Amino acid sequence: MTVGSCTALQLAAPAHLQGRVCSATATVLFMLQSFSIGLGAAAGEVVDYRLLPGAMAAVLACSALCLVSCREERAVSAPLEMAAPGEVG
């Protein structure tokens, strides 16, 4: 997933902005990961830790249900076109 997202960013962003786009994306992703770790630690203190796996399974099941139900509604997008060697967009 990381390789695919980095490749998509490189193909979609102009060459002179690729560093900034990659940095902004990494900042958002790592910030969310740190937030979720802190939230999980706080939840473990407030709620019985044995209930947390069940809550995680429920959230995962709801997410999967949303993805499956929205599957038909999403249009298949055209693949990104790659620039020819030596061509800078």
C-alpha positions in Angstrom: 0.0 0.0 0.0 2.8 2.4 0.8 4.5 1.8 -2.6 1.3 2.2 -4.5 0.4 5.5 -2.7 4.0 6.9 -3.2 3.8 6.0 -6.9 0.4 7.6 -7.3 1.7 10.8 -5.6 4.7 10.8 -7.9 2.6 10.4 -11.0 0.0 13.0 -10.0 2.1 15.7 -8.5 4.2 18.1 -10.6 8.0 17.4 -10.3 8.8 20.6 -8.5 6.1 19.8 -5.8 6.8 16.1 -5.2 8.8 16.6 -2.1 6.2 18.8 -0.5 3.4 16.5 -1.4 5.2 13.5 0.0 6.1 15.3 3.2 2.5 16.5 3.7 1.1 13.0 3.1 3.6 11.4 5.5 2.9 14.0 8.2 -0.9 13.4 8.0 -0.5 9.6 8.0 1.9 9.5 10.9 -0.1 12.0 12.9 -3.2 9.8 12.6 -1.2 6.7 13.6 0.1 8.5 16.7 -3.4 9.7 17.6 -4.9 6.3 17.3 -2.2 4.8 19.6 -2.9 7.4 22.2 -6.6 6.9 21.9 -6.2 3.1 22.2 -4.1 3.6 25.4 -6.7 5.9 26.9 -9.5 3.5 26.0 -7.6 0.7 27.7 -7.5 2.8 30.9 -11.2 3.7 30.9 -12.8 0.5 29.6 -12.0 -3.1 30.5 -9.3 -4.1 28.1 -11.1 -7.4 27.3 -13.9 -5.4 25.6 -11.5 -3.5 23.2 -11.0 -6.4 20.7 -14.8 -6.7 20.3 -15.1 -3.0 19.8 -12.3 -3.1 17.2 -14.1 -6.0 15.4 -17.3 -4.1 15.3 -15.7 -1.0 13.8 -13.9 -3.2 11.3 -17.2 -5.0 10.3 -19.0 -1.6 9.9 -16.1 -0.3 7.7 -16.2 -3.5 5.6 -20.0 -3.2 5.2 -19.7 0.4 4.1 -17.0 -0.5 1.5 -19.0 -3.4 0.1 -22.3 -1.4 -0.1 -20.6 1.5 -1.8 -18.8 -0.7 -4.3 -21.5 -0.5 -6.9 -21.8 3.3 -6.6 -18.1 4.0 -7.3 -17.1 4.5 -10.9 -14.0 2.9 -12.1 -11.5 5.7 -12.8 -9.1 5.7 -15.7 -5.6 4.7 -14.9 -3.0 7.5 -14.7 -1.0 8.0 -17.8 2.8 7.8 -17.4 4.9 10.5 -19.0 7.4 9.5 -21.6 11.1 9.3 -20.5 12.6 12.8 -20.6 9.2 14.5 -20.6 8.5 16.7 -17.6 5.0 17.9 -16.9 
